[in-house]
């Protein structure tokens, strides 16, 4: 590599080291001060470059890319307020443990605090939300610069992957002096080039390779834990959003004969141990009182169901297994935090306990066979109640002639082809999935449950699709779609993107109808209901999306299949009523309660 000037040299080295470190995708929000980085990314064939107009959307596109691939994704901006617009995406990456690399271009120090155009204080702009911050400094042509740049990039990638704690966002601020294009100071082709050697390690290796072995329990600690959990008959596994492979967790639950309460983003709602109606079961006083577990094993960050949280309070013994020791305990219920790799610990525990239970004939789609607890009927009683609740839910939903939000969530989850991904918006869509989606295999669910905002939803879904090779379906509310409409300005990636957006349109914020402010009718509609009155068919036409309107609930699976088959960006429009949705949800709660009461 040869560089025309120090700014050009810094950009070339940073991009080269990112590629050597395993980066495959970068998102750029265009601007002037980031010119050197933009051109270097464009010219490097090892990194796919995605261009977004809106910086907030750019950050969430990178979040989606990182969630979809499991690898750090890069987002690049120019200086000034452009950097501040990345903050929502950085917050989600922080709270959601998403490996995100922020590269912000900046003015050199002599222009700061002088009123220079597009210049703000960018140093540590994101505060403690980032795992690591570095002010790279103005590039110069002197000995040691290239090693410093390359080492810095390796540190950024390592920290984003979780070198010093959980994976998350990192931030490097890069000050560029003019010229930022590969020209000499006088604007002409350079007569002399950057003198330093820009080359990295031989063979394309990163400058500093970082290895972080999994945290393993020592044999004595593992034996003690196996004896402890093995002695518990009335146990429960609760799995939330986690980066861990769910298969070892499910195998351990099968070995123990414990039911599994799995939130949709865990990808553990499958197999014979999965309880898909846990929210409804634990909201029923009779069932909840009779089914207090003696020990709960928690994996990942939970919090979608308030009923589950209320019933699993501090009086219930609970063990949180986390590879980084993250304090995911908003209800102050966890009695012990075990800092160890989830997959390794569960695999070794299952091996140690293998053969302790009789075979189980129930082998629901997506999971292996396993052991049922015939000694107490503990898991059988959960399954019996779940079947009654599921029958009540399906019976009521299937009896209605108009589309409902619970049925839409249930049917969309069932309609995604095997091997596909369902991206769920915050607010009601993820809650409806949690309460009404049936267990199934072959489905990955992605949701921004770090900060749980509706912002950046469209861009996250697009990023997930760009990172994967299977079908991507996105379940959105109308507000989450409109809030990130700028994400659809992604170019030119839209030509090779396949995403079907299923939008539940109730003309406003439906979740607020379930909250206390709904009683204050004078102010509610304007400041909480927030009707927007937008025509989503015209919205789809403006953004050149394929459009299908679902009039009857039975049409939804066919509309989703048709949209997926058409390819490209598609919108399936399901119109519902916010007030009616409250009554539907209450009716479902009553139907489940009656079914559980009937069990005796």
Buried (B, 14 or more C-beta within 10 A) or exposed (E): BEBBBBBBBBBBBBBBBBBBBEBBBBBBBBBBBBBBBBBBBBEBEEBBBBBBEBBBBBBBBBBBBBBBBEBBBBBBBBBBEBBBBBBBBBBBBBBBBBBBBBBBBBBBEEBBEEEBEBBBEBEEBBEEBBBBBBBBBBBEBEEEBBBBBBBBBBBBBBBBBBBEEBBBBBBBBBBBBBBBEBBBEEEEEBEEBBEBEBEBEEEEEBBBEEEEEEBEBEEEEBBEBBEEBBEBBBBBBBBBBBBBBBBBBBBBBBBBBBBBBBBBBBBBBBBBBBBBBBBBBBBBEEBBEEBBBEBBBBBBBBBBBEBBBEBBEEEBBBBBBBBBBBEBBEEEBBEEBBEBBBBBBBBBBBBBBEEBBEEBEBEBEBBBBBBBBEEEEBBBBBBEBBEBBBEBBBEBBEEBEEBBBBBBBBBBBBBBEEEBBBBBBBBBBBBBBBBBBBBBBEBBBBBBBBBBBBBBBBBBBBBBBBBBEBBBBBBBBBBBBBBBBBBBBBEEBBEEBBBBBBBBBBBBBBBBBBEEBBEEEEEBBEEBBEEEEBEBBEBBEEBEBBBBBBEEBEBBBEBBEBBBEEEBBBBBBBBBBBEBBBEBBEBBBEBBBEBBEEEE
